[in-house]
Amino acid sequence: MARGGGNRQVRYVRRPVGRLEESSFAIEDAPMPSPAEGEVLVRTLFLSVDPYMRRQMLGTKGYAVPLREGDVMQGRGIAEVVESRHPARRVGEVVFGEIGWRLYAALPGEALRPVDRSVRPLSLHLGLLGAPGLTAWVGLTDHGRPQPGETVVVSAAAGAVGSLVGQIARLRGCRAIGIAGGAEKCAHVVRDLGFDACLDHRAEGLEEALRHAAPGGVQVYFDNVGGAVLDAVLPNLAMGARIALCGMIAHYNATGPIAFRHLQSLLDNCVTLAGFRIGFVAPERRAAAAAELLDWFRAGRLRWRETVSDGLETAPAALVGLFDGANIGKRIVRVAPAGG
């Protein structure tokens, strides 16, 4: 049930072919929803912008529920409860959940998780303490299994997940090499995040550059990209190397299959490759990850950066920018201030 106006939302209206464009979205006025019994009305504060959203537009089977043209864009967010018809949700409570790209939403109360308001900024619950942080910690710890003295390489090293992977590797006594797009991002990765080195994948000769940067081979590779970057890493893997396969952003805008030249390296070097999804990780591991990440952050041992845009209407451009390399760190849309 809805009442009056005052709401805004973003719809997915056109399936992209190749590069994602803002024309795939429409921003529109919408009725103000009324919560049914067991639901709450929330006002969106922050939205998380993530690469998996592009996969939702492919209309194919995957870990992300496919979007249909005309659907309101889905996505995780932080919101404030402004009206409650659920016994466990209170007005003024700040919650996390699948909010969607809209100013206001009526959602089942049990689908929302309260967040700690003492953690500031609140957007940390979408990044450092959200899926990116948990993905970095679990992927590296449980699938990369780094040992002190080993070399850890991570692609998209200036992004939300990659920036944490390299820092965690350093905290665990490893050498961290990042791969990022452009000299500015590489400088940030080394200067601000403390990586030992960073290689620009836009420059020529990534495979050879990595060979010089890691002459003893790469023991752990955390892959966020796939494509040509993964292919350049494969011949540089050490015997018994581990690959944590987290994302393949190079493939999401592709119009056809991407070939790999060096797959035999997996066999020759007895490499373990594990794809993983944070949604299938046991709750106790996620809790352990969040606790250690927050401890490191509060102690000043872990740096975190966000690229924030203001206003719901900036969400389409923010998502497009992810695939153009326009962000450093976590991409966030700030929709409204808390308590407003």
N, C-alpha and C positions, 0 to 999 in steps of 0.2 A: 504494500500500500504506500502511496506517495501523497505529499501535501505541498501545494504551492511550488515556488521556485527557490532560487538561491543556491542551487547546486551547480557544479561544473564537472565535466568528465571528458576523458579522451577515449575515442573509439578507434579500433583497428579497422580500416575501411578498404584497403587495397593490398593484395599480396605482392610483395616485391619480387622482382626477378633480378638476381645479381645484387648490386649495391642497394642497401636500405636507404630510402629517402623519406623526408618528412611528409611527403604526399601520401604515405601509407596510413596517415592518422588524421582524425578530425576532432577538433576541440569544440564542445557544444555545451549549451545550458541544459540542465536536467532538473526534474522535480526533486524536491527534498524528500528523502525516504522516511517512512515511519516504521520504527522497530515493532515487530510482532512479539508475542510472548516468547521469552527465551532469547531474544535478540537485544542488541544495543545499537544505538546510533553513535557513530564515531566521526570525529573531524580529523582529517589527515594532517599530520605534521611533517613527516619526511617520507619520501619514496626511495626505494633502492632501485637503481638502474643496472641491469645485469646482462651479460652476453646471451644467456639461455633464452632470453625473450625473442631473439632473432630466430632461434630454432622453433619456437612456438608457431611462427608464421609459415613454416615450411609445409605444414599440414601432413607431416609424416610421423611415424612412430618414433618415440624418443622418450627421454626422461621428463620432458616438459609437456604438459597437456596442450595439444594443438589449439590454436586460436582460429575462430571462424570470422570471416569478414562481417563486420557489424558488431562484434563483441566489444565490450568495454575492456581496455587493456588491463591485464592482470599483473600483479606484482606485489612484493612484500613491502610493508611500510610500518611506520610508527604513527599511532593515532591516539587521540584523547577521547575518552567516553564523555559524551554530552547528554545522553539520555539512556537509561538502562531499564530493561524489563527482564533482566537475568539476575538471579539471587546472588551470584558471586561477583558480579561486575558493578563497580561504583562509579558514579559521576565524578569526573576529575581524574580518574585512573588513566595512566598511560599504558598502552598495550601494543603488542607486536602481532602481526598476522598478515594474511593475504588480503590486503586492503583494496587493491586495484587503483587505477589512475583516476581518482575522483576526489572532490573536496569532502564530501560526506558519503557515508555508506552505512546501511543497516546490515549487521552481520550476526551470526550465532555467537552468543557469549562464550561458549565452550571452545570456539575456534580461535580465540584470542588469548595471548599469554601476557600477563602483566610484566612490565620491565622495571628495573631499579632506577628510580628517578634521580638518585644521587650520582649516577654515572653521567658525566658530562663530557662532550655534548651528547644529547640523547641519540644522535645519529650513530654513535658507536655501536649501538645494538644492531644496526644493519651492516656494519663493517667489521671492525676489530672483533666484536663479540657476536657477530652474525655469521652468515654462511661463508663469507670470504676468510675471516679469521679461523673459523673451525676447519674449513677446507685446507688451509695452509698447514695448520698444526697437525691435523689427522693425516693428511696426505704425506707430509714429510716424515712424521714420526712413525706411522704404522706401515706405510708402503715404501717410502724411501729408506727408512731405517739407517740414517747416517751415523757413522762412527767418527770419533775425533780424529782429525788429520785428513779425512777424506775430502774430495772436491765435489761440491754440489753446484749444479747448474740449473737455473730456472729461467724460462722464457716469460715474456710480458713482465719483466722484473720491476717496472715502474707502476704496475697495476695493483689493484687491491690485494689479490692473492700473492702474486709474485714478490711484491715488496716485503711481505711478511716471511715468505719462505726463506729468502736469503738471510734476513736478520735472525730467524730462528736457527738456521744452519750455523751462523757465526756463534750464537749463544751456546750451541752444542759442540763447539770446538772444531768446526769444519771451515774449509775455504769456500767462499761463496762467489760464484761468477754469474752475473746477470746477462740476459739478452734483452735488448729493448730497441725501440724504433726512434733513432735520431740522437744527435750529440747532446741535446739538452737533457733528455731523459737519462741517458747514460751517465752524464755528469751528476745528476740528482741521485742516481742509484749508488754511486761511489761516495760522493761528498756527503750526502745527507743521511743515507741509509747504512753506510759503512760496509758495503760489499767490497771484496778485494779487487774486482774488475768488472767491467760491463762492456759487452760487445754490441755494436750497432748492426742490426740485421738488415738495415737498408743499404749499408756499404757493401762493396764487393768482397767476396772471399770469406764468408762467415765460417765455412768449414775449416779453412786453413787458419783463420784467426783464433778459433777455439783450440786448434791443435797447439798453437804457440802458447795460449793462455793456460792450457792444462796438458803439459807435456807428458804427465804420467797417466793420462786418461781421466775420464769422468766416471766417478763411482755412483753418483745419484743424479738423475735428471728429472726435474719436475716440469711437466709440459702443460702449458696453458694454450698453446697455439696450433700445434700440428703443422701440416704443410711443409714448406721448404725449410723452415727452422728446425723442425724435428729431423728432417732428412739430413741436415748439416751436422746435427749432433750424433746421429747413429754411428758413423765411422770413428767417432772419438770416444766411444764408450770403453771403459776398462772391463777386464774379465770379471764376470759376476756382478756387473752393474745392475742397478734397479731403476726402473722408470715408473714414476707415479703419473698416470695419465689423467689429468684433471679437466682439460678443455681443449677444443680444437677450433678456436675462433677464426682461423684462416679458412676454414671450410664452410662457415655459415653463410657467407655471401657468394660462395662459389656456384657457378652454373653447371659444373660437371665434376667428375671424379678427379682427385689429385693423386698423381703417381709418386711412388717412393722408389729411389734408386738403391738404397742401402739397407733394405730389410734383412739381408743375410747377416748383417752385423749382430742382430739379435741372437741368431743361432751360433755364430762363430764365437761370440763372447759370453755365451750362457747367460744372457740378460733376462731378468725377470721384469715383465711389463704388466702393471696392474691398473686397470681403469677403476675408478671409485666414484661414489656419489655420497655427499654428506648426509643425505636423507636416510641412508641405510646404516649409518654409524650408530652404535649403541649409545643410549642417553648418557651412560656413565663416562664414556670417552669424550663426548661433547662437553660434559660438565668439567672434566679434567682440563680440556683444552681452554675453555673460557676462563677458568680460574688462573691458569698459568699465564695466559695472555694478559689478563687484567693486572696480575702481579707485576709482570715485566713492564707494562705500560706505566703503571703508577710509580714504579721505581726508576723511570726514565731510561730503561734499557731497550725499549722498543719504540720506534717512531712510526707515526701513523699520519697519513695525509689524505684529505678529501678534496675533490673537485665538486663544488656546490653551485647549483643554479637556483634562482628564486622564482617561484610561481609554477603552478601546474602546467601552464602553457609551454614551459621550457622542457618538459619531459621528452617529447619527440626528438628535439634537437640533441638532448643529452644522450639518448639511446643511439642515434645516428653517429654521434661523436665517438662513441666507444669503438666503432669499427673503422674510424678514421684516425685513431690514436690521439684524440683530442684531450684525453684525461690523464692526470697523474694521480695515482691512488684510487680511492673508492669514488664512484660517481653517485652523487646524491642530489635529489631535488627537494628543496625546502619549500613546502607548500604553505604552511601557516605556523605562527608562533604558538607555543603552548600557553594555555590559559587565556587565549584571546577570544 
